[in-house]
Amino acid sequence: MWVGVILLGLGVGILVGLMGIGGGVVLVPALVHLVGMDQHLAQGTTLFLLLPPLGLGALIVYWKKGNVDLRAGLTCAAGFLFGGYFGSLVALRVSSNDLHGMFGVFLMFFALLLWPKGRQPQATRKANG
């Protein structure tokens, strides 16, 4: 099992660096379906493990290339800190099955938002932001 968890971490780390995704989009479902964790446990474990490697590993690469807006990052981080705290209080009151379903709806919603952008020509995407 631990070899699978290590390989899962490596794969998710690559996705984080490559596309800026990983924790919620890949790791939580993988921990639930491949490792057999409860939804609450998978979310909490993901929050714990993402702090050091995501915060330092990918940030260093983006910082060196000048792709970090420090003011926006700090401002968003403050909201993220408080939002994460209050969101976790709500999540822990929701059953694991309901939380699992909510998570799936969340992913499908954002997939639908991203789909049209991926189908646009590159020049059109840059013009539309």
C-alpha positions in Angstrom: 0.0 0.0 0.0 2.7 2.5 0.9 4.5 2.1 -2.4 1.2 3.0 -4.1 0.8 6.0 -1.9 4.3 7.2 -2.7 3.7 6.8 -6.4 0.4 8.6 -6.1 2.2 11.5 -4.4 4.8 11.6 -7.2 2.1 11.6 -9.9 0.1 14.3 -8.2 3.3 16.3 -7.6 4.0 16.2 -11.3 0.4 17.4 -12.1 0.8 20.2 -9.6 3.9 21.5 -11.3 2.6 20.9 -14.8 -1.0 22.2 -14.5 -1.4 23.8 -11.1 -3.8 21.0 -10.0 -3.5 18.1 -7.8 -4.8 18.3 -4.2 -8.5 18.5 -4.6 -8.8 17.4 -8.2 -6.6 14.3 -8.3 -5.4 13.4 -4.8 -8.7 13.4 -2.9 -10.5 11.1 -5.4 -7.4 8.8 -5.6 -7.2 8.5 -1.8 -10.9 7.6 -1.6 -11.1 5.2 -4.6 -7.6 3.7 -4.7 -6.6 3.7 -1.0 -10.1 3.3 0.4 -10.1 6.4 2.7 -13.2 8.1 3.9 -13.9 11.4 2.1 -13.2 13.4 5.3 -10.0 11.6 5.9 -8.9 12.1 2.3 -9.6 15.8 2.4 -7.8 16.3 5.8 -4.8 14.2 4.7 -4.5 16.2 1.4 -4.6 19.5 3.3 -1.8 18.2 5.6 0.5 16.9 2.9 0.1 19.8 0.5 1.5 22.5 2.8 5.2 22.0 2.5 5.7 20.5 -1.0 3.2 22.6 -2.9 4.1 25.8 -1.1 7.8 25.4 -1.7 8.4 23.1 -4.6 6.2 24.6 -7.3 6.4 28.1 -6.0 10.2 28.3 -6.4 10.0 27.4 -10.1 7.2 29.9 -10.8 9.0 32.6 -8.7 12.2 32.2 -10.7 10.3 32.7 -13.9 8.6 35.9 -12.6 5.2 34.2 -12.6 4.1 35.2 -9.0 2.0 38.2 -8.1 3.1 38.6 -4.4 0.3 41.1 -3.5 -2.5 39.0 -5.1 -1.0 35.8 -3.5 -0.8 37.3 0.0 -4.3 38.7 -0.3 -5.8 35.5 -1.5 -3.8 33.5 1.1 -5.5 35.5 3.9 -8.9 34.7 2.5 -7.8 31.1 1.9 -6.8 30.8 5.6 -10.1 32.0 7.0 -12.2 30.4 4.3 -10.4 27.1 4.8 -11.0 27.2 8.5 -14.7 28.0 8.2 -15.2 25.6 5.3 -13.7 22.8 7.3 -16.2 23.5 10.1 -19.0 23.1 7.7 -17.5 20.0 5.9 -17.1 18.1 9.2 -20.9 18.5 9.9 -21.8 17.0 6.5 -21.9 13.2 6.1 -19.1 11.6 4.1 -21.5 10.4 1.4 -23.0 13.9 0.9 -19.6 15.5 0.9 -18.4 13.0 -1.7 -21.4 13.9 -3.9 -20.8 17.6 -3.4 -17.2 17.2 -4.4 -18.2 15.4 -7.6 -20.7 18.2 -8.5 -18.0 20.8 -7.9 -15.6 19.0 -10.2 -18.2 18.6 -12.9 -19.2 22.3 -12.7 -15.7 23.5 -13.2 -15.1 21.0 -15.9 -18.0 22.5 -17.8 -16.7 26.0 -17.3 -13.2 25.0 -18.6 -14.4 22.9 -21.6 -15.3 25.7 -24.0 -12.0 27.5 -23.3 -10.0 24.4 -24.2 -11.8 24.2 -27.5 -11.0 27.9 -28.5 -8.0 28.6 -30.7 -4.9 29.8 -28.7 -5.1 33.5 -29.9 -8.8 33.7 -28.9 -8.1 32.4 -25.4 -5.3 35.0 -24.8 -7.6 37.8 -26.0 -10.4 36.7 -23.7 -8.2 36.3 -20.7 
